Amino acid sequence: MAKGLIFFCCACCILLLTIINLSIGPIISGKLPGWGTPNCAQKKDQYDIDKDDPTCDDDCLKYGAKWELNECKRQKGMHDMEYTSFIFDITIGFVCGLLGLLHLFDLKKDFVSNTGLIGLGCGVVGFVLTFVYIIFNGLIYTTYDTTIAKIDGDGAYAERIGEGPTFKCFYYDEKNFHKAHATISDIGKKQYNYDKDLYKTITASGCSDSGSADQCELSETITPLVGGDCKFVYIAPTTDIGRKDISDRFLTTLILSLFVCLANIGLSIFGFLLFRTPGDF
């Protein structure tokens, strides 16, 4: 395949995938309002206060003020990079694609060397911006604390200990209470969204108590308000599917952005080759 055709295909790939990303991006689509203006300055002040507080140990700082500060920075960073990388990628995809198309029709052949140089520069910058966006997206997708109680595939979050009224929380962590909460990658699973069979099972069981789930953040054992024949305690089932929509948007833009990165690498490589040997277009 001719170098010029591959150059054109890389540009078209960047353009097409970025258009899709623009339509489903979790921030650009307006699904996460307020992520562009989080008050990270206040969280930094709180971090400084807790850092100097002798009663706040390393774990207190790590999973408290520092966690909140890092989360705030990642939200702001992802917001800015989603707009920056998507807009830049769609621009270079259109410009390089148009130039490549002109050359494929034997127009402006004397400009091929310049086109290659443009492709090289745009590909490198596009790769860097898109890769930074992927990092922010991936970090938030896998670690962001949604404050939604974490549950297993059956919708349960605790199991009865013996015959008494006490239940043991599945996801309690003595140091990191965030582990008791679902991440964005978790909330795409069926138990966090409407599932007909799960809804019927939990509703019929009479063993749901959503309020006690919050106690699993601070205590390994709880005493929920459920019947004595309940082996497990469940979160009240939901009829909403919005959580899956958010999770899917993160994952889809993450995957598509990886392909955009590869296309940017191809654009820069073949742009460099066209710059060196413009006659091979």
Beta strands, then each sheet from edge to edge (+ up, - down):
strand 1: 156-160
strand 2: 167-169
strand 3: 221-222
strand 4: 232-234
sheet 1: 3+ 2- 1+ 4-
end
